[in-house]
Amino acid sequence: MIRVELSKLVRSRRTWVTIALIDALPTLVALLLAWTDLGPRPGTGPAFLSAVLTDGTLFPLAALAIVLPLFLPIAVAITAGEAIAGEAQQGTLRYLLVRPVGRTRLLVAKLVAVMAFVVLTVLVVAVTAYVLGVLLLGNETVTATGPATSVSGSSMSTAELLGRTGLALGYAMLCMLCVAAIALFFSTVADSPLGAALGTLAILVASTLLITLDAANAVQPYLPTRYWLAFVDLFRDPILWRDVVRGVVLQGVYVVVFLGAGWANFTTKDVTD
């Protein structure tokens, strides 16, 4: 079942169009930065964007900071929201369940396919951003052992940069697993993929708005989007683990709760369509 879902994902033209659209914004930003040679002042704009004019190897992190708050979650919400609700709307869900495929197995296969989409998208964005960063932006530090600059201003070896970048990409994927879990839950509840996606986006938008509201200080540490950009702390010297660890724990709690709720609802749901 997992192989079938992965095959559908890879063969779908919509998958590649979506990835291309997500990748287009960081690409446009790289082209504009290279053309104008004007970056945001330090401390303004997306993380790492002010540093990429002198160190293009950091552009994958800037690209991640660009797509993570909005574009990638929207794509994940739509993809995961369609997982069950889309099959129900098309009338194929009942057919799938008539076959010797358990509901839990089907739900796991859908989740794996969504996360494969996330991994594929993040890797495409990161690789494209690295190539553009090296070719178009500052690359004075790009040598076999040359240092890159951390957020704190200290130098990082190539091995350190690659290791911390891997951790950052893994952290971003965990955040998107949280989005997928929420959307998958709504997909087992809603009658249409659009309703599931909109329900997920409503939670994410509300969380983002509450983070900016002083009156919501008491609930801010528990909002799903609170620590999404904590991966920046992985590039400080020394690494600030506090928000990263809190983010991992918080995302893990949301994943367990919403996947559990989605599983409980789907395994007891009366499928008639």
C-alpha positions as CSV (number, residue, x, y, z in Angstrom):
1,M,0.0,0.0,0.0
2,I,2.8,2.4,0.8
3,R,4.5,1.6,-2.5
4,V,1.2,2.4,-4.3
5,E,0.8,5.8,-2.6
6,L,4.5,6.7,-3.2
7,S,4.1,5.7,-6.9
8,K,1.0,7.9,-7.2
9,L,2.9,10.8,-5.6
10,V,5.9,10.6,-7.9
11,R,3.8,10.1,-11.0
12,S,1.4,13.0,-10.2
13,R,2.1,16.1,-12.3
14,R,0.5,18.2,-9.5
15,T,3.3,17.1,-7.1
16,W,6.0,18.4,-9.3
17,V,4.1,21.6,-10.2
18,T,3.6,22.3,-6.5
19,I,7.3,21.7,-5.7
20,A,8.3,24.0,-8.6
21,L,6.0,26.8,-7.4
22,I,7.4,26.5,-3.9
23,D,11.0,26.5,-5.2
24,A,10.2,29.5,-7.5
25,L,10.2,32.1,-4.7
26,P,13.7,31.4,-3.2
27,T,14.9,31.2,-6.8
28,L,13.4,34.6,-7.5
29,V,14.9,36.0,-4.3
30,A,18.4,34.7,-5.3
31,L,18.2,36.3,-8.7
32,L,17.1,39.6,-7.3
33,L,19.9,39.6,-4.7
34,A,22.5,38.7,-7.3
35,W,21.1,41.4,-9.7
36,T,20.8,44.2,-7.2
37,D,23.5,43.2,-4.7
38,L,21.2,44.6,-2.1
39,G,20.2,42.5,0.9
40,P,18.2,43.3,4.0
41,R,19.9,44.8,7.0
42,P,21.1,42.4,9.7
43,G,18.2,41.5,12.0
44,T,15.6,42.2,9.3
45,G,13.9,40.0,6.8
46,P,14.0,36.2,6.7
47,A,16.7,34.5,8.7
48,F,20.2,34.3,7.1
49,L,19.1,36.5,4.1
50,S,21.3,39.4,5.2
51,A,24.3,37.1,5.2
52,V,24.0,35.3,1.9
53,L,25.6,38.1,-0.2
54,T,28.9,37.3,1.4
55,D,28.3,33.6,2.0
56,G,26.2,31.9,-0.6
57,T,26.4,28.5,1.2
58,L,23.9,29.8,3.8
59,F,21.2,30.4,1.1
60,P,19.6,27.0,1.6
61,L,18.8,28.1,5.2
62,A,17.5,31.5,4.0
63,A,15.3,29.6,1.4
64,L,14.0,27.4,4.2
65,A,13.1,30.4,6.3
66,I,11.3,31.9,3.3
67,V,9.1,28.9,2.5
68,L,8.6,27.5,6.0
69,P,6.2,30.0,7.5
70,L,3.6,30.0,4.7
71,F,4.1,28.3,1.3
72,L,5.3,24.9,2.5
73,P,2.6,24.5,5.2
74,I,-0.1,25.4,2.6
75,A,1.1,22.7,0.3
76,V,1.3,20.1,3.1
77,A,-2.1,21.0,4.3
78,I,-3.6,20.6,0.8
79,T,-1.8,17.4,0.2
80,A,-2.6,15.8,3.6
81,G,-6.1,17.2,3.5
82,E,-6.9,15.3,0.4
83,A,-5.5,12.0,1.7
84,I,-8.8,10.6,3.0
85,A,-11.4,13.2,2.1
86,G,-10.2,13.2,-1.5
87,E,-10.7,9.5,-1.8
88,A,-14.1,9.8,-0.2
89,Q,-15.1,12.6,-2.5
90,Q,-14.1,10.7,-5.6
91,G,-15.9,7.6,-4.3
92,T,-12.8,5.4,-4.2
93,L,-12.4,5.2,-0.4
94,R,-15.1,2.5,0.0
95,Y,-13.4,0.5,-2.8
96,L,-10.1,0.7,-1.1
97,L,-11.5,-0.5,2.2
98,V,-13.3,-3.4,0.5
99,R,-9.9,-4.7,-0.6
100,P,-7.9,-6.5,2.1
101,V,-6.3,-3.3,3.3
102,G,-6.8,-2.3,7.0
103,R,-7.8,1.2,7.8
104,T,-4.7,1.7,9.9
105,R,-2.5,0.5,7.1
106,L,-4.2,2.9,4.7
107,L,-3.8,5.8,7.1
108,V,-0.1,5.0,7.6
109,A,0.4,4.8,3.8
110,K,-1.2,8.2,3.3
111,L,1.0,9.7,6.0
112,V,4.1,8.2,4.5
113,A,3.2,9.6,1.1
114,V,2.6,13.1,2.6
115,M,6.0,13.0,4.4
116,A,7.7,11.8,1.2
117,F,6.3,14.9,-0.4
118,V,7.7,17.1,2.4
119,V,11.1,15.5,2.2
120,L,11.2,15.8,-1.6
121,T,10.1,19.4,-1.5
122,V,12.6,20.4,1.3
123,L,15.5,18.6,-0.5
124,V,14.7,20.3,-3.9
125,V,14.5,23.7,-2.3
126,A,17.8,23.1,-0.4
127,V,19.7,21.8,-3.3
128,T,18.4,24.5,-5.7
129,A,19.2,27.2,-3.1
130,Y,22.7,25.8,-2.6
131,V,23.5,25.8,-6.3
132,L,22.1,29.3,-6.7
133,G,23.9,30.5,-3.6
134,V,27.3,29.3,-4.8
135,L,26.8,30.4,-8.4
136,L,25.1,33.8,-8.0
137,L,25.8,35.0,-4.5
138,G,28.9,35.4,-2.4
139,N,31.1,32.4,-2.4
140,E,34.5,33.6,-1.1
141,T,34.2,31.0,1.7
142,V,33.3,28.1,-0.5
143,T,36.4,25.9,-0.4
144,A,37.1,22.4,0.8
145,T,37.9,23.5,4.3
146,G,36.9,27.1,4.2
147,P,34.8,28.5,7.0
148,A,31.2,29.7,6.9
149,T,30.0,32.3,9.3
150,S,27.5,31.5,12.1
151,V,24.7,33.8,13.3
152,S,27.0,34.7,16.2
153,G,29.7,35.8,13.8
154,S,32.1,32.9,14.5
155,S,33.4,30.7,11.7
156,M,32.1,27.2,11.0
157,S,33.9,24.5,9.1
158,T,32.3,22.8,6.1
159,A,31.6,19.7,8.2
160,E,29.9,21.9,10.9
161,L,27.8,23.7,8.3
162,L,26.6,20.5,6.7
163,G,25.8,18.9,10.0
164,R,23.9,21.9,11.3
165,T,22.1,22.3,8.0
166,G,21.0,18.6,8.2
167,L,19.6,19.2,11.7
168,A,17.8,22.3,10.4
169,L,16.2,20.4,7.5
170,G,15.2,17.6,9.8
171,Y,13.6,20.1,12.2
172,A,11.7,21.7,9.4
173,M,10.4,18.2,8.3
174,L,9.2,17.6,11.9
175,C,7.3,20.8,11.9
176,M,5.7,19.8,8.6
177,L,4.9,16.4,10.1
178,C,2.8,18.3,12.6
179,V,1.0,20.1,9.8
180,A,0.4,16.8,8.1
181,A,-1.0,15.2,11.3
182,I,-3.5,18.0,11.7
183,A,-4.5,18.0,8.1
184,L,-4.8,14.2,8.1
185,F,-7.1,14.4,11.2
186,F,-9.4,16.9,9.4
187,S,-9.3,14.7,6.3
188,T,-10.9,11.9,8.3
189,V,-13.6,14.4,9.6
190,A,-14.4,16.7,6.7
191,D,-16.5,15.8,3.7
192,S,-14.1,17.4,1.2
193,P,-10.4,18.0,0.8
194,L,-11.0,21.8,0.7
195,G,-12.6,21.7,4.1
196,A,-9.8,19.6,5.6
197,A,-7.1,22.0,4.1
198,L,-9.0,25.1,5.3
199,G,-9.5,23.7,8.8
200,T,-5.7,23.1,9.0
201,L,-4.8,26.5,7.7
202,A,-7.3,28.1,10.1
203,I,-5.4,26.6,13.0
204,L,-2.0,27.7,11.6
205,V,-3.1,31.2,10.8
206,A,-4.7,31.6,14.3
207,S,-1.5,30.3,15.9
208,T,0.6,32.8,13.9
209,L,-1.6,35.7,14.8
210,L,-1.7,34.8,18.5
211,I,2.1,34.7,18.6
212,T,2.1,38.4,17.8
213,L,-0.5,39.3,20.4
214,D,0.7,40.3,23.9
215,A,-2.5,39.3,25.5
216,A,-1.9,35.7,24.4
217,N,1.4,35.3,26.2
218,A,0.1,32.6,28.4
219,V,-0.8,30.3,25.5
220,Q,2.0,31.2,23.1
221,P,4.5,28.5,24.2
222,Y,1.9,25.9,23.3
223,L,1.0,27.1,19.8
224,P,2.0,24.8,16.9
225,T,3.9,27.5,15.0
226,R,5.6,29.0,18.0
227,Y,9.0,27.4,17.5
228,W,9.0,26.8,13.7
229,L,12.0,29.1,13.1
230,A,14.0,27.9,16.1
231,F,16.3,26.1,13.7
232,V,18.2,29.5,13.5
233,D,19.5,28.7,17.0
234,L,21.4,25.7,15.5
235,F,23.7,28.2,13.8
236,R,24.7,30.2,16.9
237,D,27.9,29.6,18.7
238,P,27.4,27.8,21.0
239,I,24.2,26.2,19.8
240,L,21.1,27.4,21.8
241,W,19.2,24.2,22.3
242,R,16.4,25.5,24.5
243,D,13.9,26.5,21.8
244,V,14.9,23.7,19.5
245,V,14.2,21.1,22.2
246,R,11.0,22.8,23.1
247,G,10.0,22.8,19.5
248,V,10.7,19.1,19.0
249,V,8.7,18.2,22.1
250,L,5.8,20.5,21.1
251,Q,5.6,19.2,17.6
252,G,5.8,15.6,18.9
253,V,2.9,16.2,21.2
254,Y,0.8,17.7,18.3
255,V,1.7,14.8,16.0
256,V,0.8,12.1,18.6
257,V,-2.5,13.9,19.5
258,F,-3.8,14.6,16.0
259,L,-2.6,11.3,14.5
260,G,-4.2,9.5,17.4
261,A,-7.5,11.4,17.0
262,G,-7.4,10.8,13.2
263,W,-6.8,7.1,13.7
264,A,-9.6,6.8,16.3
265,N,-12.0,8.6,14.0
266,F,-11.1,6.8,10.8
267,T,-11.1,3.3,12.3
268,T,-14.6,3.8,13.7
269,K,-16.0,5.9,10.8
270,D,-18.9,4.5,8.8
271,V,-17.8,4.8,5.2
272,T,-20.8,4.8,2.8
273,D,-19.5,6.7,-0.2
